[in-house]
Amino acid sequence: MAELFTLSGHRRLADVCRSPRTRAVFGAWAEGLGLTAYRQAMEASGVEPPNTGRITWSHVMGAGEGEVRREIGRLLEARIDQDAVRAGSWEWRAYAAELTDEFLVTPHERWPGRLPIQVVEEARLRLWLLHGSPGRRVLLQPVVPQLTREAEPSPEALAVLEPLRWLLERLRAGLVLTKTGRLPLSVVAPAAALFGWTRERPPRSEQEVTRLSAAFALLRAAGLVQIEHRRAYTTALGNRAIEEPAVLWRVALGEIFSGEGFDAAVAELAAALLLRYTEPLLIDLLLTLIHIVLAGEWNTPDGDTFNAVDLACVLGPWLTAGEALGCVRQTAEPGGHAVALTPLGREIVSAALRARALRPRRVPLEE
């Protein structure tokens, strides 16, 4: 193979064939570790499109995302052959990220009328919709048109995230946590009113201010805050989120429906149903519809079929948090308690559901 590449004028590819790294991959394969060694070699080669500020690639890709990624790989390989920048160097990583982002938003003849980033989003939206039972698709399909285009957040929506930005500001220089890993009172006390504390006495711990505790957990889960040796501080992404509200908006929304568990599945369907109906929806009906869809897909941790009480225990806190943020309103209707999204809630929940649908997929479709 190396000789063939040499004769055809592809010296770099011939060098890859003869390289110690290639021999090491074959050696690892004989020991059952070849796939890991191959992936490491591919990452070091410089031809793999990197994750950037615009995109994180899925581990499991639909056809459209895979095609876009392969086209970027071809572009990167062509630039390596031109000796534009040495592959694998720090300069190359920055250069590859810049090329990747530029490719995603530049029209390409392979996809007339669509940008490559739109091709990726369409593929992810399709996989998200196909995942799960037919009943799930019936509930989600009507809201898909609302998720196809990204909308700029309104000033009112960005204002909802202001407490998160305030907390990031306090963590930028680093903050020593309590022995139990909680925020100290020096932060909890001034944060209390901002995060919904209404009692007359001041709070005694982070745990008492539930919205503050939830916000701190969200910032950690979203990669905006890191903890090392009881010291919490903002990451590079967290620093960007402080300065750029749109970054905080995008990252925070991605965490509203994070995970693959039962809680996320319930919230996802509740959001879709509330987006679908503009009039208040009876909570009993909401629970019934979700139960019908999820009953055949999920069990309790003990392996039993979950019931209405289990479902209410998950949905209740989600609705309460939405009400605290001004996204949800609960009313008393002739048939019982009902719930609806406020205009602000429709904007935030729609954007959050879009973020969930377009997140990079990390598990196979059948799982």
N, C-alpha and C positions, 0 to 999 in steps of 0.2 A: 504494500500500500504506500509506504514511504517513497519507494522508487517510482511508483506511478505518479505521485504528486510532484516529485522532483522533475521528472520528464515533462510534465505539463506546466511547469513554471510556478507551482504553488509551494514555495520553499517553507513558508511558515507551517502549513499543514504537514509537510514531510517531517519537519522538526517535532511536531506534536506526536506523530507516529513513533518516532525514535526516542522520545523523551523518557527520562526515568519515571516521571509521574504516570505515563501510560503503562509502563511495565509494572508499576506498583498497583495500578487498578487491576490488571490481570492477575497479579499475585493475590490481591485481596479477594478477587472473585473465587479463586480456588479454595479460599478459606471461608466462603459464605458471606463475605463483607463487601462484595464488589459494588453493589448499588450505592452504598454510602460513600465508598471511595470515588465512584464515578461522579456523584453529585458534588462532592468537594472539588474534584478536578474541574468540573464544568463551572462552578462558581469562581474558581481561581483563573479560569481562561479569559474572562472579561467579555464573553459573548452572550452571557445570560442577562436579559433586561433586568435592571435593579428595581427594587422598591424605591419610590420617590415621594415627595410631598404631595404629588397628584394621584398616585396609585400604589396600592399594595396588591401584588399578584396573588391570585387564589392558588391553593394547593391542588384543588380539583377544579378544572376549567371547563366551561362550555365551549362549543366550537368557535364562536366569535372571538372570545378572549384568547383562546389558543392561537388563532390565526394572527391576531394583532401582535401577540408576543413573539411569534416566529418571524414576522416581518421586521420587528425591531431588532431581533437577534441577527438577522441578515445584515441590517444596516450597521450594527456594531461590528460585526465580523469584517465588513467591507472597510470600515474605518481603521480597524486593526491592520488589515493588509496594506493600507496606505501609510502605515506608520505615523498616524496622526498624533497619538499619544501612546506610551508604552502600556500595554494591557496589564492589569493587576495593580498598577501604581495608584497612589492617592489621587493624582491628577486624572487618571483614567476613570476612577469611580465618580468623580464630580462631572467629568465630561460625559460619561455614559448616562448619568441621571439627567443631565441637561438635554441630551439627544432624545432620551425616552419621553420626557415631558413635551418636548417640541413636536415629536412625532404624533403624540396622542391628540393634539389640538390642530394638526395640519391636515387639510383635505388630501385624500389619497385616491388614486384612480381605481384601486381595488374595491372601494366602497363609495360609489357615487352618491352624493347628497348626504353622506353621513361622515362625521369625524370618527377617527379610530376609537376615541374614548367613548363615543356613543355606541359603537359596535360592542365594546366591552360591557357597557351598562345594559344593553339589550340582552346580551347573553346571560348576564347574572340575574336579571329580572325574570327571564324565562326559567332558569333553574330554580329560583326561589318559588315561583308559582307552581312548578311541577312537583316540588318536594311535598311528601305527605299524602294524605288521603284525598279522594275525589271531593268529599265534603268540604275539606279545607279550601280546595280550589274554588268551589262554588261561592264561599264567603269572601275570598280574596279577589276574585276576578273583577268584580264591579269597581274596585278602587284602583286597579292597575293604571288606568289612564291618568289618575292624579299623581302617579309616581314616576311618569316617564320624563318629566322635565324638572330641572332644578330651579327653584325660585329663590330670589334674594330675600333674606330675612328682613322683616319689617323692623322699625325702631322699637316697637312694643315687644317683639319677640326677643330682640337682643337685650332689652332691659331685664327680661326674666333671668338671663345668664349673668347679670351684673354681680350677684353675690358670689358666683363661682370665680369671677375675675378678681374680686376683692380678696378671696381666700388665696388665690394663686399669688397675688401681690405679697401677702404676708409670708408666703413660703419661699419666695424668690431667693432670699439671702440664706435660707436654711433655718430650720426650727427644731429644737430639741423636744422630743415627745415625752409623755409621761412613761413610767415604768411599764404600763400596760399598752403602750403604743398609741395613746390617744393624744389629741391636741391639748396643749396646756391651757390653763384658765386665762392666761394673758391674751390668748386669741379667742377663747370661747366667750368671755365676758363682752367684748365689743362686738362680737359677731351675733350675739343672741337675737337682738331685735331684727337684724338684717335677715336672719334665717327663721323668722316666725315665732320667736319666743314672746309669749303674752302674759306670763305670770308676773306678779308684783316683785317677788324675790328674784335675785340674780341666779343663773344656773350654777350648779356645783361641778358639772363635768360635761364633756362633749356628748356623752350618751344621752343626757337629758334633752339636748337640742337635736331632735331627730333629723331635721332637714340639714343641719350642719354636718352631722355624722354621715348622712347619705351623700352629701356633696363631697366630703373628704374621700369617701370610698369610691365615688365616681371618678374623681380626678386621678386616683391611683390606678383604677382599672383602665382608664383611657390613656395611660402612659404620660400624663401631664405632670405627675408627681412621683418621685422615687423615694424610698426609705432605705437607709443604710445605717446600721448601728444606732438605732433610735433617733436618727436625724432625718427629717423630711425636707426635701428641697425640690424645686421645679426642674424638669428636664429641659432640653433644648426646645422640644415641642411645646412644653408648658410656657416657656419664655415667649415663644411666638404667639401663643394664645393670649397672653397678656396684652400684647401690642396689636394683635389683629383679631378683632371680634369675630370675623368670619371663620377663622380657624377654630376658635373656642366653640362656636356654633356647630361646626361640622363634627368635631370630635365628641362633644357632649351628646349630640343627637345619636351618634353611633352607639353610645352606651345605654340609651334608654331601653332598647330591646336586645341587649347583649346576651350572649350565651346561647346554648342549644337546649336548655332544660325546659321542664314543665312550666315554670313561671313565665319564661319568655314566650312560650307557645300560647299561653292564655292571654298575655298582654297583646300579642300580635293580633289575635282574632278579635279581641275586644276593641282594639284600635280600628281595625278594618270595619267592624260593624258600626261603630260610632261615626266613622267618616262616611259610611254609606247612607245613614239616615240623618236628616237635618232636624227632625222632631225628636223630643225626648224618647228614649227607649226604656221600657220597663226593665228593671234590673233582673227580675225573675226570668223574663224572656231572654235577656242577654246571657244569663247563666245557662239557660236551657239550650240555646243554640250552640254555645261553646262546648257544653257537655256532650251533645250529640256528635260533634265533630271529633273531639279528643278521646271519647270513651274507648274507642278501639285502638288508640295509639299509645296511651300512657297508663301507667299503674303507679300506685303509691310506692314509697321506698320499701315497704314490706311485700310488694308484689300483688297487692290487692287492687281491685278496680276502684278508682277514686269516685267520690260522691259529691253532691252539691255543696256540702260543708267544706270539703277539701278545696273545691273550686272557689268558693266565696272567700276562704282564707287567703287565697292568692290574689283574687281580683279586688278585694276590699282595700288593701294598702295601696294598690296601683291607682285606684280611683281617688283615694284620699290624697295621695301625693299630687295627682293631677289637679285636684280641687285647690290645694294649697298654692299651686303655681298659677292659678287662674285659668287653667285649661279645661276644667270639668265643672259642670254645675249639676247638682242633684235637686230634683223637684218632687213634690207630692202630686201624683196624678190619680184619677178615679180608680185605676186598676192597681195602684200601689206606688212604691218609690220608683222614680225613673232617673235617667242620667243622659246628659247630652254634652257635646263639646261646645265650648264658647268659640267665637270667631278666632281669637288668639289660639285656642286649643286646636282648632282645625289646622291652622298653619303649622304649629309645632308638631302635632302628632303626624300629619302628613309628611313633613320633612324627616321625622324620626323613622317612620315606616319605610320611606324611600332609602334612608341610610342603612336600615336593616336588610332590605331586599338587595342592595348593591354591595354589601360588605363582601370581602374576599371569602370564598367558601373553603373551609378547612376539612370537611368530612365528605365522603362520597355521597351521592344522591340517595342511594338505597339505605344509608344509615339515618 
